[in-house]
Amino acid sequence: MLYRSIYIGNPAYLKLRDKQLKITDPETKIEKGSISIEDLGLLMLDHYQITMSHQLMQEMMKNNVVMISCDSRHMPKGVMLPIHGHSEHSERIKYQLEASEPLKKQLWKQTIECKIENQAKVLEKLGRFSEPMYEYLKNVKSGDSTNMEGIAAQHYWKYLISPDFLRGRFGDYPNQFFNFGYGVLLSIVARALVDTGLLLVLGIFHRNKYNPYCLASDIMEPYRPIVDLLVMEWLTTHSEVEMLNKESKAHILQMATRDVQIEKSVHPLIVAVKNTASSLYKCYTGEKRLIAYPEL
């Protein structure tokens, strides 16, 4: 299935007709484009003068489209999620609630191992110094008790950007590009987890009382390097552009349809994330021991 990501950053009226998303200019009433709902994987709304029909929203929810709304800073602010994402919702949550601490610690260990390995692969693809990352990878313990994630991150960002670069939600350039990408990724992962019938607030590691997406914050970690690679591709060819614009967002939004390898198969990221969410549930039930994560 070939999914498409659509970014709308101008005033528009969105409606449903013949199972197609129709985009109309609100002033001229001229139709600007259309796309089959079945082909739509992600829709980003980045303008306050966008109007959407309720019928269209319902159709997109039914087809598992990731709908992201941006704030005044043009950053992802929220994602539309269904109340019940799976017919066995309460049954699946029971397994999630009953997951033991040793199981969650092992799942987190695997998650961090996959993240560090993918970060190392990003450095290698870009011709950067990556050898220490594999030492950190070998030293990840249950629950990442020795914080190899944090230690590896210091090396990773030092060689990915610069020695004095500080990663932060409100940090200096080029943080805004990474933050935008991670916001989109979090939305994609959250949608997949809800579809699988899992509670977002109950993570395997994250327990921040201010974070309603703890589980999505956990599961997105090995996918972050894919976003990093997309951002670095943009920064390398557009070093003169220091602000997020429509072109950079369109490039980063390619993540949803970017092919990734997972369980010896290649799928668009938006499909791979669904496989990851499904495998997590099977880990809760005992059907699997490992979460299916992407490999760079």
Secondary structure as UniProt FT lines:
FT   STRAND          4..8
FT   STRAND          12..17
FT   TURN            18..19
FT   STRAND          20..24
FT   TURN            26..28
FT   STRAND          31..36
FT   HELIX           37..39
FT   STRAND          40..45
FT   TURN            48..49
FT   STRAND          50..52
FT   HELIX           54..62
FT   TURN            63..64
FT   STRAND          66..70
FT   TURN            72..73
FT   STRAND          76..79
FT   TURN            87..88
FT   HELIX           89..97
FT   HELIX           101..125
FT   TURN            126..127
FT   HELIX           131..138
FT   HELIX           142..144
FT   TURN            145..146
FT   HELIX           148..160
FT   TURN            163..164
FT   TURN            169..170
FT   TURN            173..174
FT   HELIX           175..196
FT   TURN            200..201
FT   TURN            209..210
FT   TURN            212..213
FT   HELIX           214..219
FT   HELIX           221..223
FT   HELIX           224..237
FT   TURN            239..240
FT   HELIX           246..252
FT   HELIX           253..256
FT   STRAND          259..262
FT   TURN            263..264
FT   STRAND          265..268
FT   HELIX           269..285
FT   STRAND          294..295
//
